Amino acid sequence: MPMEQETIGLLIGGFSLVIGQMVLVTLFLWIKSNGNSVAFASVISRFVLSTIA
């Protein structure tokens, strides 16, 4: 059905946009921060794994 295909495309696009913004903010905070790099790496890996799944 054409309507469902358009909706799925919008959902995927919106999800990708939100995840992309979250990754950029996390990277920015990681660069600004001096310590606790393991925590930032785990957050980035969580974002990537949730995007793939």
N, C-alpha and C positions, 0 to 999 in steps of 0.2 A: 504494500500500500504506500502510495507516495507521501501521504501525510506523516506516517510513522517514520519513514526514512528521513524526512526533513527534521523531525523532532529529535531523532537519534543523533543526527549530525550536529544539531544545536547543543544537545546535552554534552556530547564529546568535546565540542569546541569550547563550551563554557567551563567544563571540568579542566581541560588543558590550560586554559587561561588562568584559572584560580591556582592550580598547582604550580604553574610557571611563576606567578607572582609570589607565591609562598617560598619557592626555591630562591628567587632573587633576593627577597627580604632576608632569608636565612643566610645566604652568602654574604650579603652586606653586613649583617650583624657579626658574622664570623670574622670578617676582615677587620671590623672595628674593635673586636674583642681580642684580648691578649691571651686568655687562658681557656681551659676547658674545651679543647678542640675535639675531644672524643664525643662530647655531647652534640656538638654541631654536626659532626660526621654521621652520627646515628640518626639525627633528624633528617638530614639530606637523604640518607639511605632509605629511611621510612617513606619519604615522599616518592622516591624513585620506585620502590617496591609497590606502593599503593597505586601508582600510575600504571605499572605493568600488569598488575593483577586485575 
